[in-house]
Amino acid sequence: MPELFVDTSSLVKYYYPEEGSDDIEQRLLKARRVHISGLSIVETASALMKKVRQGELVKKDEMLIWNTFLDDLGTDSMEVVYLTARHYEKAADIIREFGATWGIKTLDALQLAVAHGIGNVKFLSSDTVLAGLAAEMGLKVVRSGQ
């Protein structure tokens, strides 16, 4: 059972059913430990509220999903890694090294910086560009069907 770093694109699929959610759920349930960045808490709130605004999700269901997410944050199987100065510095390095060719965005660079700082974890992202850059950086990337 691997340890996983899960970015927000996959984390949202775990809590809100959409294409690819079954695979994400299987991977997270099999993981020894799931790591997320503190940034994912804010990004998950934003993603859920976007679904409410767009009429994909009613507020009552959003509240149930949000509370389930908060409950999971309090378990031993999920660890939140909060951003520190070294993450911001690493994110700037990632942008400077890969920004011209990969077009990396600030928040994605921060996610990669956190995953890189954890060490021996597999990187799980539903964002194919982000997963590709993670692989380019030498992170062990988990892709659907693997």
C-alpha positions as CSV (number, residue, x, y, z in Angstrom):
1,M,0.0,0.0,0.0
2,P,1.6,3.2,-1.1
3,E,1.6,6.6,0.4
4,L,-0.1,9.1,-1.9
5,F,0.1,12.9,-2.3
6,V,-3.2,13.8,-3.8
7,D,-3.8,17.2,-5.5
8,T,-7.1,19.0,-5.5
9,S,-8.2,17.8,-8.9
10,S,-8.3,14.2,-7.6
11,L,-9.4,15.0,-4.1
12,V,-12.6,16.6,-5.4
13,K,-13.3,13.5,-7.5
14,Y,-13.1,11.5,-4.4
15,Y,-15.8,13.5,-2.7
16,Y,-18.0,14.4,-5.7
17,P,-18.8,11.7,-8.2
18,E,-17.7,12.5,-11.8
19,E,-15.6,10.8,-14.5
20,G,-12.7,9.0,-12.9
21,S,-14.1,9.1,-9.4
22,D,-14.2,5.3,-9.0
23,D,-10.5,4.9,-9.8
24,I,-9.6,7.7,-7.4
25,E,-11.7,6.2,-4.6
26,Q,-10.0,2.8,-5.0
27,R,-6.6,4.4,-4.9
28,L,-7.3,6.5,-1.8
29,L,-8.9,3.6,0.1
30,K,-5.9,1.4,-0.6
31,A,-3.3,4.0,0.4
32,R,-1.5,3.6,3.6
33,R,-1.5,7.3,4.1
34,V,-2.9,10.2,2.0
35,H,-1.0,13.6,2.1
36,I,-2.6,16.8,0.9
37,S,-1.4,20.4,1.0
38,G,-3.2,22.9,3.2
39,L,-3.9,24.7,-0.1
40,S,-6.2,21.8,-1.1
41,I,-8.5,22.7,1.8
42,V,-9.2,26.1,0.2
43,E,-9.2,24.8,-3.3
44,T,-11.7,22.1,-2.4
45,A,-14.0,24.6,-0.8
46,S,-13.7,26.7,-4.0
47,A,-14.4,23.7,-6.3
48,L,-17.5,22.7,-4.4
49,M,-18.9,26.2,-4.3
50,K,-18.3,26.5,-8.0
51,K,-20.4,23.4,-8.5
52,V,-23.2,25.0,-6.3
53,R,-23.0,28.2,-8.4
54,Q,-23.2,26.3,-11.7
55,G,-26.2,24.2,-10.4
56,E,-24.3,20.9,-10.4
57,L,-24.7,20.6,-6.6
58,V,-27.3,21.8,-4.2
59,K,-26.0,23.6,-1.0
60,K,-27.4,20.9,1.3
61,D,-25.3,18.2,-0.5
62,E,-22.3,20.5,-0.6
63,M,-22.5,20.8,3.2
64,L,-22.6,17.0,3.6
65,I,-19.6,16.6,1.3
66,W,-17.7,19.4,3.1
67,N,-18.4,17.9,6.5
68,T,-17.3,14.5,5.3
69,F,-14.1,16.0,4.0
70,L,-13.5,17.8,7.3
71,D,-14.1,14.5,9.2
72,D,-11.5,12.8,7.0
73,L,-9.0,15.5,7.7
74,G,-9.2,14.5,11.4
75,T,-8.3,10.9,10.7
76,D,-4.8,9.2,11.0
77,S,-5.0,8.2,7.4
78,M,-4.9,11.7,6.0
79,E,-2.2,14.2,6.7
80,V,-2.4,17.9,5.8
81,V,1.0,19.5,5.0
82,Y,0.8,23.2,5.5
83,L,2.8,25.6,3.4
84,T,6.1,27.0,4.7
85,A,8.7,29.4,3.4
86,R,10.6,26.5,1.8
87,H,7.5,25.5,-0.2
88,Y,7.2,29.0,-1.7
89,E,10.9,29.0,-2.5
90,K,10.6,25.6,-4.2
91,A,7.5,26.7,-6.1
92,A,9.4,29.7,-7.4
93,D,12.2,27.4,-8.5
94,I,9.7,25.1,-10.3
95,I,8.1,28.1,-12.1
96,R,11.5,29.4,-13.2
97,E,12.7,26.0,-14.4
98,F,9.5,24.8,-16.1
99,G,7.3,27.8,-16.6
100,A,8.5,28.7,-20.1
101,T,7.8,25.2,-21.5
102,W,5.0,23.9,-19.2
103,G,3.1,27.1,-18.4
104,I,2.9,26.0,-14.7
105,K,0.5,28.0,-12.6
106,T,1.3,29.4,-9.2
107,L,-1.1,27.1,-7.2
108,D,0.0,24.0,-9.2
109,A,3.7,24.9,-8.5
110,L,2.8,25.1,-4.8
111,Q,1.2,21.6,-4.9
112,L,4.3,20.2,-6.6
113,A,6.5,21.9,-4.1
114,V,4.7,20.2,-1.2
115,A,4.7,16.8,-2.9
116,H,8.4,17.1,-3.7
117,G,9.1,18.0,0.0
118,I,7.4,15.0,1.4
119,G,9.7,12.6,-0.4
120,N,8.8,9.0,-1.1
121,V,5.1,9.3,-2.1
122,K,3.3,8.7,-5.3
123,F,1.7,11.8,-6.9
124,L,-2.0,11.4,-7.8
125,S,-3.5,14.1,-10.0
126,S,-6.4,14.1,-12.4
127,D,-4.8,17.1,-14.2
128,T,-2.8,15.5,-17.0
129,V,-0.5,18.5,-17.5
130,L,0.3,18.7,-13.8
131,A,0.9,14.9,-13.6
132,G,3.2,15.2,-16.7
133,L,5.3,17.9,-15.0
134,A,5.4,15.9,-11.8
135,A,6.9,13.0,-13.7
136,E,9.3,15.4,-15.5
137,M,10.4,16.5,-12.0
138,G,11.1,13.0,-11.0
139,L,8.1,12.4,-8.8
140,K,6.5,8.9,-8.9
141,V,3.2,9.6,-10.7
142,V,0.1,7.4,-10.4
143,R,-2.1,7.4,-13.5
144,S,-5.5,5.9,-14.0
145,G,-5.5,2.2,-14.6
146,Q,-2.0,1.6,-13.1
